[in-house]
Amino acid sequence: MKAVVYDASNGKNTPNYQDIPDIHPKQNEVKIKLKVAGLNRRDLFLIGGSHKEYKSFVLGSDGAGIITEVGKNLDEKLINQKVIINPTLNWEKPNEIPMVLNIVGGPTNGTLAEYIVISYKNIVKKPDFLNWNEAGTLSLSAMTAYRALFTRGNLQSGQTVLIPGIGGGVGTFALRFAKAIGAKVIATSRNKKTLEKALSLGADKVLNSNDYWSKEIKLNTVDIILDSIGPATFAKYFDIIKPNGKIISFGATSGGCIDLPLRNIFFPQISLVGTSMASTQEFNQMLDFIERYNIKPIVDKIYNLDNIYEALEDLRSGIRFGKIGISISN
Ligand SMILES: NC(=O)c1ccc[n+]([C@@H]2O[C@H](COP(=O)([O-])OP(=O)(O)OC[C@H]3O[C@@H](n4cnc5c(N)ncnc54)[C@H](OP(=O)(O)O)[C@@H]3O)[C@@H](O)[C@H]2O)c1
């Protein structure tokens, strides 16, 4: 079968679109014919990093498809069921955070392939209200946004959340999740068109990521900041956050280290809170939530699997709003 394989041990920073041997499910596993997979910035970080310990693996964390085969102990009635993959591998409950969070698509084989074999525990029935493109690009970004806002941020109706870099997958979910519960959203981007799209999706205010935000919004305006950009925007958060506010950190797009002005943390009693992905329990809560509020992924572009190099390049350099999907089979 065709797959996008990254071999970390060969020292090259490019994956290979290649044939790999066919696979069959063992006990408690199912084999899924993938319809659509989703790209995430994580794929680029994996390709860019030197994860020699991972050896060779199929990239891709998001995906949806149809079960074609089940392990000996599973009910054959599962065959033909339409499913979405939950990419978190070993984390059941929100507060029982694993020492090492294992994710589908590095170190285990991922979704950028014609088939995946995965534990039965990592699949859920595809909700009918999502089409294949939406189901295949949903999981990683939506579950991350859900835990960041609600479990870690405890966002409440009437509070204000700032989402820097609104065009990314997590940002576009977070905007609609926050609006669904009656929170206010201030969104930032370096791109005017992205800001216009954010407004059309319900953002209450938009700001250019590179401007001085304190000129446009008052000090003490924001309860929660959802940061994934890091050093490029971090210093500005202290100009606008309320006392007792929270900065929720889940990414490091512009770099891995910041200068932290400690007085700006302890005098206004700001909480700096880390978060990553979400547990299986939160994944299921997120699915209920999007169904209740009819929130669907915004799919910006769809590429075919054999155009994976172009799709990854688009993810690296392009201006987008929402997710990039990879169509694998009809
Ligand atoms: N910890 C986790 O579990 C987890 C899960 C998902 C994602 N993440 C991380 O979260 C981050 C966001 O991922 P994503 O896939 O949602 O979105 P993304 O495609 O990485 O983009 C997010 C936005 O960041 C903005 N941006 C990038 N570089 C910037 C810079 N130097 N200055 C200002 N803005 C900049 C861009 O906005 P404009 O171009 O519009 O300005 C972009 O639309 C990534 O770092 C990803 O690795 C972490």
PDBQT file of the ligand as one rigid body, heavy atoms in Angstrom, charges set to zero:
ROOT
HETATM    1  N1  LIG A 401       0.620  20.823  22.350  1.00  0.00    +0.000 N 
HETATM    2  C1  LIG A 401      -0.302  20.330  21.552  1.00  0.00    +0.000 C 
HETATM    3  O1  LIG A 401      -0.972  19.360  21.866  1.00  0.00    +0.000 OA
HETATM    4  C2  LIG A 401      -0.568  20.983  20.251  1.00  0.00    +0.000 A 
HETATM    5  C3  LIG A 401      -1.642  20.575  19.468  1.00  0.00    +0.000 A 
HETATM    6  C4  LIG A 401      -1.888  21.253  18.269  1.00  0.00    +0.000 A 
HETATM    7  C5  LIG A 401      -1.039  22.272  17.877  1.00  0.00    +0.000 A 
HETATM    8  N2  LIG A 401       0.021  22.588  18.655  1.00  0.00    +0.000 N 
HETATM    9  C6  LIG A 401       0.914  23.681  18.282  1.00  0.00    +0.000 C 
HETATM   10  O2  LIG A 401       0.157  24.858  18.208  1.00  0.00    +0.000 OA
HETATM   11  C7  LIG A 401       0.677  25.696  17.195  1.00  0.00    +0.000 C 
HETATM   12  C8  LIG A 401      -0.460  26.071  16.265  1.00  0.00    +0.000 C 
HETATM   13  O3  LIG A 401      -0.769  24.972  15.453  1.00  0.00    +0.000 OA
HETATM   14  P1  LIG A 401      -1.925  25.024  14.381  1.00  0.00    +0.000 P 
HETATM   15  O4  LIG A 401      -1.724  23.819  13.515  1.00  0.00    +0.000 OA
HETATM   16  O5  LIG A 401      -3.191  25.230  15.047  1.00  0.00    +0.000 OA
HETATM   17  O6  LIG A 401      -1.659  26.337  13.571  1.00  0.00    +0.000 OA
HETATM   18  P2  LIG A 401      -0.447  26.819  12.637  1.00  0.00    +0.000 P 
HETATM   19  O7  LIG A 401      -0.679  26.372  11.254  1.00  0.00    +0.000 OA
HETATM   20  O8  LIG A 401       0.854  26.470  13.261  1.00  0.00    +0.000 OA
HETATM   21  O9  LIG A 401      -0.678  28.382  12.636  1.00  0.00    +0.000 OA
HETATM   22  C9  LIG A 401      -1.038  29.182  13.697  1.00  0.00    +0.000 C 
HETATM   23  C10 LIG A 401      -0.863  30.641  13.315  1.00  0.00    +0.000 C 
HETATM   24  O10 LIG A 401       0.304  31.130  13.940  1.00  0.00    +0.000 OA
HETATM   25  C11 LIG A 401       0.618  32.370  13.313  1.00  0.00    +0.000 C 
HETATM   26  N3  LIG A 401       2.063  32.577  13.331  1.00  0.00    +0.000 N 
HETATM   27  C12 LIG A 401       3.015  31.709  12.931  1.00  0.00    +0.000 A 
HETATM   28  N4  LIG A 401       4.228  32.257  13.109  1.00  0.00    +0.000 NA
HETATM   29  C13 LIG A 401       4.031  33.498  13.636  1.00  0.00    +0.000 A 
HETATM   30  C14 LIG A 401       4.902  34.563  14.035  1.00  0.00    +0.000 A 
HETATM   31  N5  LIG A 401       6.223  34.459  13.927  1.00  0.00    +0.000 N 
HETATM   32  N6  LIG A 401       4.341  35.680  14.536  1.00  0.00    +0.000 NA
HETATM   33  C15 LIG A 401       3.013  35.803  14.656  1.00  0.00    +0.000 A 
HETATM   34  N7  LIG A 401       2.137  34.839  14.267  1.00  0.00    +0.000 NA
HETATM   35  C16 LIG A 401       2.655  33.703  13.773  1.00  0.00    +0.000 A 
HETATM   36  C17 LIG A 401       0.075  32.284  11.896  1.00  0.00    +0.000 C 
HETATM   37  O11 LIG A 401      -0.876  33.313  11.765  1.00  0.00    +0.000 OA
HETATM   38  P3  LIG A 401      -0.858  34.414  10.582  1.00  0.00    +0.000 P 
HETATM   39  O12 LIG A 401       0.024  33.904   9.489  1.00  0.00    +0.000 OA
HETATM   40  O13 LIG A 401      -2.284  34.500  10.213  1.00  0.00    +0.000 OA
HETATM   41  O14 LIG A 401      -0.338  35.637  11.242  1.00  0.00    +0.000 OA
HETATM   42  C18 LIG A 401      -0.643  30.936  11.858  1.00  0.00    +0.000 C 
HETATM   43  O15 LIG A 401      -1.898  30.980  11.198  1.00  0.00    +0.000 OA
HETATM   44  C19 LIG A 401       1.831  24.949  16.564  1.00  0.00    +0.000 C 
HETATM   45  O16 LIG A 401       3.033  25.367  17.186  1.00  0.00    +0.000 OA
HETATM   46  C20 LIG A 401       1.531  23.501  16.913  1.00  0.00    +0.000 C 
HETATM   47  O17 LIG A 401       2.676  22.706  16.974  1.00  0.00    +0.000 OA
HETATM   48  C21 LIG A 401       0.265  21.989  19.820  1.00  0.00    +0.000 A 
ENDROOT
TORSDOF 0
